[in-house]
Amino acid sequence: MLVAGAGGVTAGALRHLPVEHREPPPAELVAALTAEQGLIAGIDATTGGDASVRAALRVIRADHAAHLDALQAAARAYPGASSSPSPSVPAATALTRAALRDAEQAASTRAAAQAATLPGADAALLASIAACEATHAELLA
């Protein structure tokens, strides 16, 4: 589980990179914010089954909270952003371990694709998140 935490730490460290932008946040950052909120909601709605899964979910949720903080900080670096971008996310339902794993893998793939379309620190942030989500999927395998 230490590996999963490393992704959250990396994402947290990236939010401290000084970045100034003149345009509104790119759609990829806004979509990543929504995705992180959805992952958190899915975890919060899930009891997790056995003790090992519940322990993994606590670590994974902490990583997602760090990702969300880093993404909000990145979005706030754009003048067109609100002070705390928080798109609305529909209520989640409890997920099975397999569904959580699939959601993490899909999130990894999506974040990697989004990173490929962005420059600089935004790309690095989404690439770091993608790597962490892939680790989450492995933890849930």
Buried (B, 14 or more C-beta within 10 A) or exposed (E): EEEBBBBBBBBBEBBEBEBEBEEEBBEBBBBBBBBBBBBBBBBEEBEBEEEEBEEBBEBBBEBBBBBBBBBBBBBBBBEEBEEEBEEEBEEBEEBEBEBBBBBBBBBBBBBBEBBEEBEEBBBBBBBBBBBBBBBBBEBBE
